[in-house]
């Protein structure tokens, strides 16, 4: 009986010691965790990137430090005092320079941050332009003296009205042209353009009742103008001795001066428009 009791006691003590040993081991592990972890990491570091510890060994990978790109520096906003001292031209130049610099930065180093900075600055610039354009047209609409389309319309309906009125004014001016002006036509028989322009000028002059003196530089008859007179130095006296033909000039009987209408083949509408501008419109009135 006593032997059985001693055996049971020994087994209990053995289990107690085993339990104490486990707790001691755990305590030592907890107390020396940092040291062992350091040794483990040291082993991983000493092993080198190419060392193999087996599939069941894993070294902790240190996270690579990610380089954080600094945000592009924006120029500080100009203070009100600086804006007042700068002229409008200087401020525009500063905006343009900032936009060009942002664009160059984005091209040379196209990171999302720099491209975004450039696009925002470009958007701001376009918005300024849009506001100016809108205010510009509103101002023109409200200011008849500044609205050029009242002088030279661009809309289809208004342009048709303007063209009809222009044609009436032009025909009236051409009808009264003979009271002061005459036309001098220079050509020669071998000129291909003269063979086309001569008959066209005859029809134009007949339609508007204009007097024309046809001068043949070679002395031969001109197409459409059998009554043409020989040059005999007339072109040289008019300062047109070397002028290309066909040539059409206005002769002002009041000032005794000639004024070229044009050289080469011209259509009737073109001749009418040129003569009207030269005789009835002040320079700059039509623009």
Phi, psi and omega in degrees: 000314180295324179294322179295322180294318180297323179296317180296321180295317180299319179297320179295319178296321179299316179296322180295316179297321178297319179295318178297322178298320178296314180297322178297319178297317179297319179296318179296322179296317180293319182290324183256021183300317183295320181294315181294319178299320179296318178297320180297315179295324178298319178299316179299318181293320181290336183290334181085161183296333185265358182287144179244123180258006182099161186290338182265006174252131180230119174273142177292127177272124177285132181293132179291136180290122180275126179286119181268119182286126180294142179295141180300135181285132177262140178298138180298143180299139181292138179286158180303326181295319180294318180299324180289329181279339179275142174283166179299322179296320179294322179292320177296317179296323178294318178296317180295320180295319179297320179294317179295321179294317178296321179294316180297319178298317181293327180287316183286327180221078189285065173277157179305321182295318183285323176294320178296318179298318179295316181296322179294319179292321177295319179298320178296319179294317179296325179294319176300315180296322180295318179296316179299314181298319181292316179294325179301308183291326178295322178294319179296317179301324185270358184233093182303327180292343180256355185270101182292336182293344174288333177273319180223088185298156177242339177290149186300312183292312180296324179293324178294318177298316180296318181296319179296316180293322179297320180296320178297313180297321181293315180296324178294319179293320179293326180293329180266003185295325185294345179289339183226329189245152170229163179250140175242126182247125179249132179197179172212163190295331182272004183275119180295320179295327180294328180293334177271317187285327183303304179297325180295319178293324178299314179294320180297314181295321179294319182297324185254005177066039183263144175273134183230131171256111180268128183241124178264119183290339179257356180085357180268164179295147179257150179300121181086350182224073179295338181273009182303142181263155177290152185297301179052038176088001182297315182300320180295320180294332178276356183080021184238027183298326181253015183288144176291151180242154001291148179232140180230127180229154175265137175247119182269111182291340181280318181258353182060036179240155176252148179224115182300135173269320179171168180233144183092179182287129178232144176282165182298316180298322179292318177298316181298317182294319180292315181295321178298316180294321183287332186252338187239348185243138174286147177303132181091350182288330187267007184229000000 
